[in-house]
């Protein structure tokens, strides 16, 4: 039981670290892109999407190979991750827009938005996308028995 708890804590720490690295990349790119787009009406949304796409690729790689030890097949994991990333991006954009509309500065709104979506992302990646003991495909089972 203690071994399982320590393993779980290790996974959470690695996930938090990969999320922090991805967030730093996302945040820096967001600031860079939003500075480049200036006061253009769609600049905030475009900056958020561009930064998120780049950081999502980085985060998937870290999570698949470092946090969850490369388990599963990219042909199954990647589409699931992309679906999650799309949902997170939509939620992220809606919350970011709402907070800035309420008068919060974009950098602060971005921080609050990221913290709010962290738990959702961890839960889905742990329980669905990279979960341990995923059922093997028929092909993998056939090769194992050959």
C-alpha positions, 0 to 999 in steps of 0.5 A: 500500500505504501509502495503504491502511494509513493508511486502515485505521489511520484506520478503526480510530481512528474505530472506537475513538473511536466505541466509546469514546464509546458505552462512556462512554454505556453505562457512565454509564447502567449506573452510573445504572441499577444505582444506581436498581435497588439490590440488586434481584436482576435489577437488574444484568441490567436495568441492563446491557440498558437501557444497552446498548440506548441505547448501541447505537443511538448506536453504530450511528449513529456507525459507519454515518455517520462510521466507515464513511461511510454505506455500504450500506443501513440495511435491510440493515445495521441488522438485521445490526448488531442481530444483532451487538448482541444477540450482544454483549449476551448475551456481555456479560451472561454475562461480566459475571455470571461476573465479578461472581459471582467477586467482582469489583465490577460497575464493574470487571467492566463495564470488563473485559467491554467490553474483551474484546468490542471486537475481536469487534465491530470484526471483524464490523462491518468484515468483514460489516456495513459492509464496503467493496464490498458486492455491490449489490442488483439494484435498485441495479444496474438504476438504475445502468445506466438 
